[in-house]
Amino acid sequence: MSANPHFQRVALIGFGLIGGSIARAAKLQGLAGEIVTTARSEKTRARVMELGIVDHVVATNAEAVKDADLVILCIPVGACGEVAKEIAEHLKPGAVISDVGSVKGAVVRDMAPHLPKTVHFVPAHPVAGTEHSGPDSGFAELFINRWCILTPPDGVDAAATDRLRAFWAAMGAKVEVMTPDHHDLVLAITSHLPHLIAYTIVGTADELAQVTESEVIKFSAGGFRDFTRIAASDPTMWRDVFLANKEAVLEMLGTFTEDLAKLTRAIRRGDGEALFDHFTRTRAIRRGIVEIGQDSAAADFGRPHAALKKP
């Protein structure tokens, strides 16, 4: 353990893929003097104790946040408001309060009214994940070379934001700061809409009477396999994401529908030039993603392909 951890006591509320990965990475890098966690089910808490990843496993959220210098809510965004209300009176003055949700505007609206002015509220979104969930799914390398976006509301202490930035950077993440609304617009097109499309395509295949389920599974090409991987993500989390970010998602969905209609007309009319131009433009975007290091031979799903080292 580092002699000078970033935070003396870190509390994780919720212990699935993200919470478990934070605990593993923070432990490996010596970023916390001690880590305490809780989870909704007794079964999950018992499993976390068996894994021995954290220092303390407690039964309630209030007990978890007591004396914590950093509190991270690792739960679906739809639950953040109620949990903020529950823990508010138990928070240590000067503590940094954060989360890991992929929607930020709704989290700020739901959490901020309940938090005392004596704490520093810095929402965060680590843009990393796999299709797996539960306390066994996390791994310390999850955040390496992935973005973590911080969205501090107006007036938040800059030093608190810097402390959280350093915490995520020490776990391997690249950190960006933006407003909650801009985050939600960006993620609507880069994450939320692709997930919605994946869920839809896999659902369509399931409902196609002329093709049996066994044939869909047996003859899945690479593209469809990728869609099924995305569509295997936690349904509770994604239900909350779409409800919480519905305005931005609907805006992007409308644009996508218009573009899909253009491609439909091109196919119907046999307009090969229009199809070729479109595919050429999108291919260039893919190459740009690879060139800046946001993809590799191994996808986010099921990696690690990098390793954290002890300091």
RADACOR-V331660 format. One line per field, one symbol per residue. ss: DSSP state (h for helix, s for strand, l for the rest). phi: phi as a letter, one per 20 degrees, with the letter a starting at -180 (. if undefined). psi: psi as a letter, one per 20 degrees, with the letter a starting at -180 (. if undefined). Layout:
# RADACOR-V331660
ss: ???
phi: ???
psi: ???
This chain:
# RADACOR-V331660
ss: llllllssssssslllhhhhhhhhhhhhhllssssssslllhhhhhhhhhhllllsslllhhhhhllllsssslllhhhhhhhhhhhhhhlllllsssslllllhhhhhhhhhhlllllssllsssllllllllllllllllllllsssslllllllhhhhhhhhhhhhhlllssssllhhhhhhhhhhhhhhhhhhhhhhhhhhhhlllllhhhhhhlllhhhhhhhhhhlllhhhhhhhhhhlhhhhhhhhhhhhhhhhhhhhhhhhllhhhhhhhhhhhhhhhhhhhhllllllllllllllllllll
phi: .ffcffcfcdddeobdgfgfffgfffffemecfbccbbbfeffffffffffmedebcdecffffegmfecdcedcgffeffffgffegfdffgnfedbbcfecdgffffeegfeeffeddecfbcfebrceebnfeefbfegefmdfcdecffgnfgfffffffgfffffeoeedcdbfgffgfffffeecffgffffgfffffffefffcfffffffdfegfffffffffefgffffgfffffdffffffffffffffffffgffffemeffffffffffffffffffffenebbfdfgfnfecccedff
psi: pqhmqhpgpppoopmbggghhgggghghikiphqpqrrrgqhggghhgghhkhrhpprhqhghgipjphpppolrqhiihghhghhigiiqppiqppaajqjphghgghhgghipqiiroonqqoomqrrjqrrhiiqqhjhipjqqpppmprpiqphhgghghghghhhjiqppqprqgghghgghhhiggghgggghgghhghhiohipqhhhgggkprgghggghggijrohgghghghhhkhghghghhggghghhhghghgghiknhgggggghgghhhgghhgghjjjrahprgojrqjrpqqp.
